[in-house]
C-alpha cells in the first residue's frame, strides 16, 4: 500500500457520527445518553424491531428528550444511562 487517502466523513450518510460528535461537544452525561440509546437501538435492529436507518432516529430522539447533567461521579453516569435506556425502550414501544 503506497498511500492512504482520507476524506471528510459524510454526516448525512452516517448520521450517528454527527450525533456522537454532538455528544462529545456537549460533554457531561451526553456521551452516556448516546451510548445507552444506541445500544437499545442496535439491539432492536438486530431483533428486527427497528430498521437500520431507525437507529440514528431513535438515538437523536433520546438525545433531544433527555436532560443533560454534569458528571460528578459514576452514579451520575449510571443514572443518565438508565434514563436513556428507559426513554429508548418507551419510544420503541410507541414506534
C-alpha positions in Angstrom: 0.0 0.0 0.0 1.7 3.2 -1.2 -0.7 5.7 0.2 -3.8 6.3 2.2 -6.4 8.9 1.2 -8.8 10.4 3.8 -11.9 12.3 3.1 -14.3 14.3 5.3 -16.9 11.9 6.6 -20.4 12.3 5.2 -22.5 13.0 8.2 -25.7 12.8 6.1 -24.9 9.3 5.1 -23.6 8.5 8.6 -25.9 10.4 11.0 -24.7 8.6 14.1 -21.3 10.1 13.5 -22.8 13.6 13.8 -24.7 12.5 16.9 -21.5 11.2 18.5 -19.7 14.5 17.7 -22.6 16.5 19.2 -22.5 14.3 22.4 -18.7 14.8 22.7 -19.1 18.6 22.3 -21.9 18.7 24.9 -19.9 16.7 27.4 -21.3 15.8 30.8 -23.7 12.9 30.6 -24.4 13.3 26.8 -22.0 10.5 25.8 -23.6 8.1 28.3 -27.0 9.0 26.9 -25.8 8.5 23.3 -24.3 5.1 24.2 -27.3 3.8 26.1 -29.7 4.8 23.4 -27.5 3.4 20.7 -27.2 0.0 22.5 -31.0 -0.2 22.8 -31.5 0.8 19.2 -28.9 -1.7 17.8 -30.5 -4.5 19.9 -33.9 -3.6 18.4 -32.4 -3.6 14.9 -30.8 -7.0 15.4 -34.1 -8.3 16.7 -35.9 -7.0 13.7 -37.9 -4.4 15.6 -36.2 -1.3 14.1 -34.9 -0.5 10.7 -31.2 0.2 10.2 -31.9 3.9 9.5 -34.2 4.0 12.5 -31.1 3.6 14.8 -30.0 7.2 14.3 -33.6 8.5 14.5 -34.1 6.8 17.9 -30.8 7.9 19.2 -31.5 11.5 18.2 -34.9 11.4 19.8 -33.5 10.2 23.1 -30.7 12.8 23.0 -33.2 15.5 22.4 -35.5 14.3 25.1 -33.1 13.6 27.9 -31.8 16.3 30.2 -28.0 16.5 30.3 -26.1 16.9 33.5 -22.6 17.2 34.7 -20.5 14.1 35.6 -19.5 14.5 39.2 -19.3 10.7 39.9 -20.1 7.3 38.4 -23.6 7.4 39.9 -24.5 10.4 37.6 -23.3 8.4 34.5 -25.3 5.3 35.5 -28.4 7.4 36.2 -28.2 9.0 32.8 -27.6 5.6 31.2 -30.7 4.2 32.9 -32.9 7.1 32.0 -31.8 7.0 28.3 -32.4 3.2 28.1 -35.9 3.6 29.6 -36.6 6.5 27.2 -35.4 4.5 24.1 -37.5 1.5 25.2 -40.5 3.7 25.6 -40.0 5.3 22.2 -39.7 1.8 20.6 -42.9 0.7 22.2 -44.7 3.7 20.7 -42.8 3.4 17.4 
